[in-house]
Amino acid sequence: MKQNFTPQDLILLHYGEKNSFEQAEIKIAIENDSILKEEFEHIEDVMHHLDSDMKTPSLSSIKIILNYSKKSGKRQQDFETYV
């Protein structure tokens, strides 16, 4: 029986969120269906770029977080002196 797999199925496969039986089913379908294989390769490429972009914050983001942290720490110290 041929089963249709959704892009969500392919994304879950990429992240290892399918059980071993489902993984095997999808991988067999990918091997036998060139369109599905192309779609999975495209999803893997996009997910790789998203994952790598999330791991490298910009310098300005780091500065904003550090400044906020410093201000929050000062506010926390000010609050503790009044308690």
N, C-alpha and C positions, 0 to 999 in steps of 0.2 A: 504494500500500500504506500503510495507516494504522499508524503506529508508536506504541507506548505509551512515554511518557517518565516517568521516576521523579522524585521530589523531588530526588534527588541530581543528575540531569541539569539540573534547573532551577537548583539552587544553583551548579553548575559554569558554567552559562550566565551567571548573575549576576556571577560573578567573572571572566568572560572566559577560562575554562579549557577551552573547547571549540574545536575547529578551525573554520574558516569554514564548511565544509560542514555540520557538525553544528549550528552556530549558525543557519544558514539553515533547516535542517530544523525545528528546535525553534521558531523564530520563526514559521514558516508554520503549524505545528501550533497555536501559541498564538493566532494570528489566527483560526483556523478552529474552535477549540474553547473555548467560553466557560468551561467548568469548569477546563480547563488554564490559561486566562488568569487566572482568579480565583486559582488556586493559585500561579501565578507572581507575581502582584501581592502576595499574602500573604507569600510567601517574600522578595520584595524589601523589603517593609515591615519584616519581622522582621530581615533581614540589615542593613538600614540602622540600625535601633535597636541591634543588637549592635555594629556597626562604630563608631557614634558613642559608645556607652558605653565601649568599649575605649580610646578616644582621650582620655578625660577621667578620669584617676585621682583618687581622693579626696585631700583634703588630708592625712588621717591616713596614707594609703599613702605619700605623698611624704615625710612626716616619718619614717616607719619606714625607708624606703630611705636617706634622708640620714643618719639616726643609725647605721644599719648600715654605711654607707660610711665614716663618720668612725671608727667602732670598728675596721673592717677596715684602714683606713689606718694607724691607730695600731699595730695588731698587726703590720702589715707593717713599719713602721719599727722596732718593738721587735725583730722577727726579724732584720732587716738589721743591727742593731747587734751582735748575737751572732755573726753569720757572718763 
